[in-house]
Each structure stands twice: as structure tokens, then as C-alpha cells.
Amino acid sequence: MKPKNQLYYSVGALIAACIIIGLTYKMIRSQGLDVPTNPYIETQKGKSSDSSSKLGNGSTVDSVLLQMVTVKGGAFELARNGHRVSVNTFNMCKTEVTQAQWQTVMGNNPSRFKGFNLPVTNVSWDEVQDFIAKLNRVTGLHYRLPSENEWEYAAGGGENGRTLYAGANTVDELNTYAWYENNDDFGPRAVAAKQPNQLGLYDMSGNVWEWCQDWHESDNKASLSAQQEPGSGTHKVYRGGGWSSDPLSCRSGCRAYDLPSARGDCLGFRLVLTP
């Protein structure tokens, strides 16, 4: 049996250790650092000895696999001009890229509203390209931003049974699928907290606007397939509306644009994966 004072010392040390662990975890959460609790990111660790140098941020992640939905190809009419375009089958992330995912790859968190499962925001189109380049190098896959036409096709539900919003046709129904001005005055919310659209994609309407690959100025897409990036320009397109947007901005066919260097608390992105 341990002496009484030694027993008290052991119990005290255990309590102190628990307090330190709790304070450390609280500090990590307050700083928005990555903790592997996000169900929308899977990592494979320890397969090579040089993974830290690959990422350049001390991480041991060899690959980052985002959960994808296969969107079957088809044809549809663009809301903005009535042109009918065809879309090949592609894979799209179920959710917007989260702060945990960005932190894992880039080693920082630019978002003002912090939370591991919140969409990453305050990232420019140019910075997203840096994220994609690093992600593709580490995974050996080919992620990219969706074309504007791919995004609209997926948001509206694919070829058949298309909806005005992502999953909804009325403003009353929209509350089930989207965070926007009628139900959110706080900021971005955790991804996948609302219902997905008919393809299984979350937050295509509302929460945060999402960067697309396209230049805004090149809008004559009648002769282009949905996978082609048209022309050049000075502004990049983003789609879907955000947490402070009105219902009109959350429509599947609504489009906005800004400089590739622009950032904002309502602006994030999701990726597609080229087969």
C-alpha cells in the first residue's frame, strides 16, 4: 500500500495533467487549429517518411481524401440565357471545404469565424489554386474547382427533376436546405447541418458563396461543353449565395463575380475530382 502522502501526490498529479490537457485542447479550439474530428475528411498517415516535407507545415498527412458524390452527366438549360449544354459525369465534394481540411493542407486558417467543421472563408480564387496544387501533389489525384455549368447542373439536381434552389422550389422549403438571411444572422454554419439536395450535396444554396473556375466575362457558352473553361477576363465567378444572402441570391441559377484576389466572410469553395 502506498503511503498516504504519496497517494495524495499521485492523485494531485493526475488532476494537474487533466487540467493541462483540457487547457491545451481549449487553446487549440480557440485558435481554430486542426483537430481530426471532421467526418468529411479522411487521412492516411505514416506511409512515407517525407510527408512532412511534402506539406511543408509539419503535418504527417500523406493524402487527404474528401467525400465525393458522383454526378451523372446529362443536359440542361442554363438559367441565365436558356442555352442547352451537356455535362459529362464528374465527382463533386459533398460539402464545402472546411477549415479543418484547409488547415491540414495549408497549415493556416484564414477564416474570421473559427470552427473545424465550418467552411473555410476569406480565401481568394488565387489562394484556392495554391490549395489545389498542394492537395493534388500530396494525393496524386486531380482536384479542381467546378466549372460554372457543372456547379449549376449539380445544384439544381442534375438532368431530371431540377429545382429552383438546391433541393427546394420555394422559399418555405429553402429553410430546410440552406442557411441564409431568413434563418442565419450569425455567420457560416457547420457543413452538412441542413438537408442535402437530391444528389446528396450539402449547402449548395446558402452558407457561403462558392468559387468556380470560370471567367465572368466569357459568357458565350452555347458552343462549349460544361467542362471547358472559356476564354479569359478579369473577374472570376462564384455561385450559391451565403449566410447573409436573400433567397434570390440562393437560386441555383444565380451568379456573382469578383477579382481573383477577392476574399470575404461569405466566400468559400468546394472541389470536383476529375476521373
C-alpha positions in Angstrom: 0.0 0.0 0.0 1.3 3.5 -0.9 1.9 6.0 1.9 -0.9 8.4 2.3 1.1 11.5 1.2 2.3 9.6 -1.9 -1.3 8.7 -2.7 -2.3 12.3 -2.4 0.7 13.3 -4.7 -0.4 10.7 -7.4 -4.0 12.0 -7.3 -2.8 15.6 -7.5 -0.5 14.9 -10.4 -3.4 13.2 -12.3 -5.7 16.1 -11.7 -3.0 18.6 -12.8 -2.4 16.5 -16.0 -6.1 16.6 -16.8 -6.3 20.3 -16.3 -3.3 20.9 -18.6 -4.8 18.6 -21.3 -8.1 20.5 -21.1 -6.5 23.9 -21.3 -4.4 22.8 -24.3 -7.5 21.5 -26.1 -9.3 24.7 -25.3 -6.4 26.8 -26.7 -6.3 24.7 -29.9 -10.1 25.1 -30.4 -9.9 28.9 -29.7 -7.2 29.3 -32.4 -9.1 27.3 -35.0 -6.2 24.8 -35.3 -6.8 21.4 -36.9 -8.1 18.6 -34.7 -9.0 15.3 -36.6 -12.7 15.4 -35.7 -14.2 16.3 -39.1 -16.2 13.5 -40.6 -15.8 15.0 -44.1 -12.0 14.5 -44.2 -10.2 11.1 -44.2 -6.4 11.0 -43.8 -3.9 8.2 -44.3 -0.8 8.6 -42.2 2.7 7.2 -41.9 3.0 5.6 -45.3 6.2 7.5 -46.2 8.9 9.3 -44.3 8.8 12.5 -46.3 5.2 13.5 -45.9 6.0 16.4 -43.6 8.3 17.9 -46.2 5.6 17.4 -48.9 3.1 19.6 -47.0 5.7 21.9 -45.6 3.8 22.6 -42.4 4.9 19.8 -40.1 1.9 17.6 -40.9 2.2 13.9 -41.3 -0.7 13.6 -43.7 0.2 11.7 -46.8 -3.2 12.0 -48.5 -6.3 13.9 -48.0 -9.5 12.3 -49.3 -12.7 14.4 -49.4 -16.0 12.6 -49.6 -17.4 12.8 -53.1 -20.7 12.4 -54.9 -20.8 11.1 -58.4 -22.9 13.4 -60.5 -24.2 11.5 -63.6 -23.8 13.5 -66.8 -26.7 14.9 -68.8 -28.1 18.0 -70.5 -29.8 21.1 -69.0 -30.7 24.7 -69.8 -28.7 27.4 -68.3 -30.9 29.7 -66.1 -29.1 32.9 -67.3 -29.5 32.5 -71.1 -31.5 29.4 -71.9 -28.7 27.7 -73.7 -28.8 23.9 -73.5 -25.4 22.4 -72.5 -24.2 18.9 -71.9 -22.3 17.8 -68.8 -20.1 14.8 -68.5 -20.2 12.6 -65.4 -18.0 14.1 -62.6 -17.4 13.8 -58.9 -18.1 16.7 -56.5 -17.4 17.1 -52.8 -20.4 16.6 -50.6 -19.6 19.7 -48.7 -17.8 23.0 -48.9 -14.1 22.6 -48.0 -13.9 23.1 -44.2 -11.4 24.9 -42.0 -10.0 21.6 -40.8 -9.3 20.5 -44.3 -7.7 23.8 -45.3 -5.6 23.7 -42.1 -4.4 20.2 -42.8 -3.1 21.1 -46.3 -2.1 24.7 -45.9 -1.0 24.9 -42.2 -3.1 28.1 -41.5 -6.7 29.2 -41.1 -7.7 32.5 -42.7 -11.3 32.4 -41.6 -12.6 35.1 -39.2 -15.4 32.8 -37.9 -13.5 29.9 -36.5 -14.7 26.3 -36.3 -13.2 23.0 -37.6 -16.5 22.0 -39.4 -17.2 25.5 -40.7 -16.5 26.2 -44.3 -13.1 27.9 -44.8 -13.7 31.6 -45.8 -11.6 34.6 -46.6 -9.8 32.7 -49.3 -9.3 34.2 -52.7 -9.6 32.3 -56.0 -5.8 32.6 -56.4 -5.3 31.1 -52.9 -7.7 28.3 -53.7 -5.4 27.4 -56.7 -2.5 27.1 -54.3 -4.5 24.8 -52.1 -5.5 22.6 -55.1 -1.9 22.4 -56.3 -0.7 21.3 -53.0 -3.6 18.8 -52.5 -3.0 17.3 -55.9 0.7 16.9 -55.3 0.2 15.2 -51.9 -2.7 12.9 -53.0 -1.6 12.2 -56.6 -5.2 13.0 -57.7 -6.6 15.8 -59.8 -8.9 18.0 -57.8 -10.1 21.3 -59.3 -12.8 23.9 -58.9 -16.1 23.1 -60.8 -16.9 24.9 -64.0 -19.8 27.3 -63.6 -22.0 24.9 -65.7 -21.0 21.9 -63.6 -21.9 23.8 -60.4 -25.3 24.9 -61.7 -26.1 21.4 -63.0 -25.3 19.8 -59.7 -27.0 22.4 -57.5 -30.3 22.1 -59.4 -30.3 18.3 -59.0 -28.8 17.0 -62.3 -30.7 16.3 -65.5 -34.2 15.4 -64.2 -36.4 16.9 -61.5 -34.4 20.1 -61.4 -35.2 22.6 -58.6 -35.0 26.4 -58.3 -32.8 26.2 -55.3 -30.5 23.3 -54.2 -33.2 20.8 -53.1 -36.1 23.3 -52.9 -38.5 25.1 -55.2 -40.0 27.6 -52.7 -38.6 29.9 -50.0 -40.5 28.0 -47.3 -38.8 24.8 -48.5 -35.4 26.6 -48.6 -35.2 26.8 -44.8 -34.7 23.0 -44.8 -31.7 23.1 -47.1 -29.9 26.4 -46.7 -28.5 28.9 -44.2 -29.4 32.4 -45.5 -30.7 35.8 -44.3 -34.1 34.4 -43.1 -32.6 31.9 -40.6 -29.0 33.0 -40.0 -27.7 36.3 -38.8 -24.5 34.9 -37.1 -22.1 33.7 -39.8 -21.2 30.5 -41.6 -22.6 27.3 -40.1 -21.1 23.8 -39.8 -21.2 22.0 -43.2 -24.0 19.4 -43.7 -26.2 20.8 -40.9 -29.1 21.2 -43.3 -30.6 18.6 -45.7 -28.7 17.8 -48.9 -30.2 18.3 -52.3 -31.5 15.3 -54.4 -27.9 14.4 -55.4 -26.6 14.3 -51.8 -24.8 17.6 -51.9 -25.0 19.9 -48.9 -25.1 23.7 -48.7 -25.2 24.3 -52.4 -27.6 27.1 -51.6 -26.6 29.4 -48.8 -23.9 29.1 -46.1 -21.1 30.5 -48.2 -20.7 31.5 -51.8 -18.5 29.1 -53.8 -15.8 29.9 -56.3 -16.0 28.4 -59.7 -13.3 28.0 -62.3 -14.8 30.3 -65.0 -14.0 33.9 -66.0 -17.2 36.0 -65.8 -16.5 37.9 -69.0 -16.6 34.8 -71.2 -20.3 34.1 -71.1 -20.9 32.8 -74.6 -21.0 29.1 -73.5 -23.6 27.8 -76.0 -20.8 26.2 -78.1 -18.8 25.0 -75.0 -19.2 21.8 -73.1 -19.7 22.3 -69.4 -16.2 21.0 -68.6 -14.4 23.7 -70.8 -13.1 26.8 -69.2 -13.8 29.7 -71.6 -11.5 32.5 -72.6 -10.0 34.9 -70.2 -11.0 38.0 -68.2 -10.5 40.0 -65.0 -13.2 38.5 -62.7 -14.0 35.0 -61.5 -17.5 33.6 -60.9 -18.9 32.4 -57.6 -22.3 30.8 -57.0 -24.8 29.7 -54.5 -25.4 32.6 -52.1 -24.2 32.8 -48.5 -25.4 33.1 -44.9 -26.3 36.8 -45.4 -27.9 36.4 -48.8 -31.5 36.9 -49.8 -33.4 34.0 -51.4 -32.9 35.4 -54.9 -29.1 35.0 -54.5 -29.5 31.4 -53.3 -31.1 30.2 -56.6 -29.3 27.5 -58.5 -29.0 29.8 -61.5 -27.8 33.0 -59.7 -24.3 34.1 -60.4 -21.9 36.7 -58.9 -18.3 37.6 -59.6 -15.2 39.4 -58.3 -11.5 39.7 -58.8 -9.5 36.5 -58.3 -7.7 38.2 -55.4 -11.0 39.0 -53.5 -11.8 37.5 -50.1 -14.8 37.6 -47.8 -16.5 36.1 -44.8 -19.2 34.7 -47.1 -16.9 33.3 -49.7 -15.5 29.7 -49.8 -15.4 26.8 -52.2 -15.9 23.1 -52.9 -14.0 20.9 -55.3 -14.6 18.4 -58.1 -12.4 15.4 -58.8 -11.5 14.6 -62.4 -11.6 10.8 -63.1 
